[in-house]
Amino acid sequence: IDYVYDPSQQTIRLPGDELREGIDGCFLLTVNDYELGMIQEKTGLRQDQIEGLACGLVVTHGKHGSEIRIDGQCYEIPAVAPDRLVEPTGAGDGFRGGLLRGIELGLPWDICGRMGALAAAYVLENMGTQNHTFSPQEFVARYRRHFDDGGRLDVLLQ
């Protein structure tokens, strides 16, 4: 069964062997740069070794964007600047939500990552982790203000 391993806030409390067990064979390991450092410290694994255990690695870097490493490729994903910055709590969850929706639709990795970046921007613009809303039309229009999807996001409008 393909699974995404996202130890998130539990990274600090999990021992290295449990982290390694979760990473080993996962479809994607999703972490922020701090969590990746903690995993490396606790497991003794280098990033290339972690990439060898997981099928793919997604690392977010806050306002500096993110990277998706999968199938021998590295996709550098720029952040989407929020229209206004209200609160950062939940932005990583928003990113993963957008990323996973893109994966579910079978979209290319760069588009999936940019969907995550845009979803994170919506979270940053609101107080609370689930107080943001948008329609598929609004999401696609805003995505296209920042990125070229070559019409691939039309699938969201059907």
Secondary structure as a PSIPRED ss2 file (coil, helix, strand):
# PSIPRED VFORMAT (PSIPRED V4.0)

   1 I C   1.000  0.000  0.000
   2 D C   1.000  0.000  0.000
   3 Y C   1.000  0.000  0.000
   4 V E   0.000  0.000  1.000
   5 Y E   0.000  0.000  1.000
   6 D C   1.000  0.000  0.000
   7 P C   1.000  0.000  0.000
   8 S H   0.000  1.000  0.000
   9 Q H   0.000  1.000  0.000
  10 Q H   0.000  1.000  0.000
  11 T H   0.000  1.000  0.000
  12 I C   1.000  0.000  0.000
  13 R C   1.000  0.000  0.000
  14 L C   1.000  0.000  0.000
  15 P C   1.000  0.000  0.000
  16 G H   0.000  1.000  0.000
  17 D H   0.000  1.000  0.000
  18 E H   0.000  1.000  0.000
  19 L H   0.000  1.000  0.000
  20 R H   0.000  1.000  0.000
  21 E H   0.000  1.000  0.000
  22 G H   0.000  1.000  0.000
  23 I H   0.000  1.000  0.000
  24 D C   1.000  0.000  0.000
  25 G C   1.000  0.000  0.000
  26 C C   1.000  0.000  0.000
  27 F C   1.000  0.000  0.000
  28 L E   0.000  0.000  1.000
  29 L E   0.000  0.000  1.000
  30 T E   0.000  0.000  1.000
  31 V E   0.000  0.000  1.000
  32 N E   0.000  0.000  1.000
  33 D H   0.000  1.000  0.000
  34 Y H   0.000  1.000  0.000
  35 E H   0.000  1.000  0.000
  36 L H   0.000  1.000  0.000
  37 G H   0.000  1.000  0.000
  38 M H   0.000  1.000  0.000
  39 I H   0.000  1.000  0.000
  40 Q H   0.000  1.000  0.000
  41 E H   0.000  1.000  0.000
  42 K H   0.000  1.000  0.000
  43 T H   0.000  1.000  0.000
  44 G C   1.000  0.000  0.000
  45 L C   1.000  0.000  0.000
  46 R C   1.000  0.000  0.000
  47 Q H   0.000  1.000  0.000
  48 D H   0.000  1.000  0.000
  49 Q H   0.000  1.000  0.000
  50 I H   0.000  1.000  0.000
  51 E H   0.000  1.000  0.000
  52 G H   0.000  1.000  0.000
  53 L H   0.000  1.000  0.000
  54 A C   1.000  0.000  0.000
  55 C C   1.000  0.000  0.000
  56 G E   0.000  0.000  1.000
  57 L E   0.000  0.000  1.000
  58 V E   0.000  0.000  1.000
  59 V E   0.000  0.000  1.000
  60 T E   0.000  0.000  1.000
  61 H C   1.000  0.000  0.000
  62 G H   0.000  1.000  0.000
  63 K H   0.000  1.000  0.000
  64 H H   0.000  1.000  0.000
  65 G C   1.000  0.000  0.000
  66 S E   0.000  0.000  1.000
  67 E E   0.000  0.000  1.000
  68 I E   0.000  0.000  1.000
  69 R E   0.000  0.000  1.000
  70 I E   0.000  0.000  1.000
  71 D C   1.000  0.000  0.000
  72 G C   1.000  0.000  0.000
  73 Q E   0.000  0.000  1.000
  74 C E   0.000  0.000  1.000
  75 Y E   0.000  0.000  1.000
  76 E E   0.000  0.000  1.000
  77 I E   0.000  0.000  1.000
  78 P C   1.000  0.000  0.000
  79 A C   1.000  0.000  0.000
  80 V C   1.000  0.000  0.000
  81 A C   1.000  0.000  0.000
  82 P C   1.000  0.000  0.000
  83 D C   1.000  0.000  0.000
  84 R C   1.000  0.000  0.000
  85 L C   1.000  0.000  0.000
  86 V C   1.000  0.000  0.000
  87 E C   1.000  0.000  0.000
  88 P C   1.000  0.000  0.000
  89 T C   1.000  0.000  0.000
  90 G C   1.000  0.000  0.000
  91 A H   0.000  1.000  0.000
  92 G H   0.000  1.000  0.000
  93 D H   0.000  1.000  0.000
  94 G H   0.000  1.000  0.000
  95 F H   0.000  1.000  0.000
  96 R H   0.000  1.000  0.000
  97 G H   0.000  1.000  0.000
  98 G H   0.000  1.000  0.000
  99 L H   0.000  1.000  0.000
 100 L H   0.000  1.000  0.000
 101 R H   0.000  1.000  0.000
 102 G H   0.000  1.000  0.000
 103 I H   0.000  1.000  0.000
 104 E H   0.000  1.000  0.000
 105 L C   1.000  0.000  0.000
 106 G C   1.000  0.000  0.000
 107 L C   1.000  0.000  0.000
 108 P C   1.000  0.000  0.000
 109 W H   0.000  1.000  0.000
 110 D H   0.000  1.000  0.000
 111 I H   0.000  1.000  0.000
 112 C H   0.000  1.000  0.000
 113 G H   0.000  1.000  0.000
 114 R H   0.000  1.000  0.000
 115 M H   0.000  1.000  0.000
 116 G H   0.000  1.000  0.000
 117 A H   0.000  1.000  0.000
 118 L H   0.000  1.000  0.000
 119 A H   0.000  1.000  0.000
 120 A H   0.000  1.000  0.000
 121 A H   0.000  1.000  0.000
 122 Y H   0.000  1.000  0.000
 123 V H   0.000  1.000  0.000
 124 L H   0.000  1.000  0.000
 125 E C   1.000  0.000  0.000
 126 N C   1.000  0.000  0.000
 127 M C   1.000  0.000  0.000
 128 G C   1.000  0.000  0.000
 129 T C   1.000  0.000  0.000
 130 Q C   1.000  0.000  0.000
 131 N C   1.000  0.000  0.000
 132 H C   1.000  0.000  0.000
 133 T C   1.000  0.000  0.000
 134 F C   1.000  0.000  0.000
 135 S C   1.000  0.000  0.000
 136 P H   0.000  1.000  0.000
 137 Q H   0.000  1.000  0.000
 138 E H   0.000  1.000  0.000
 139 F H   0.000  1.000  0.000
 140 V H   0.000  1.000  0.000
 141 A H   0.000  1.000  0.000
 142 R H   0.000  1.000  0.000
 143 Y H   0.000  1.000  0.000
 144 R H   0.000  1.000  0.000
 145 R H   0.000  1.000  0.000
 146 H H   0.000  1.000  0.000
 147 F C   1.000  0.000  0.000
 148 D C   1.000  0.000  0.000
 149 D C   1.000  0.000  0.000
 150 G C   1.000  0.000  0.000
 151 G C   1.000  0.000  0.000
 152 R H   0.000  1.000  0.000
 153 L H   0.000  1.000  0.000
 154 D H   0.000  1.000  0.000
 155 V H   0.000  1.000  0.000
 156 L H   0.000  1.000  0.000
 157 L H   0.000  1.000  0.000
 158 Q C   1.000  0.000  0.000
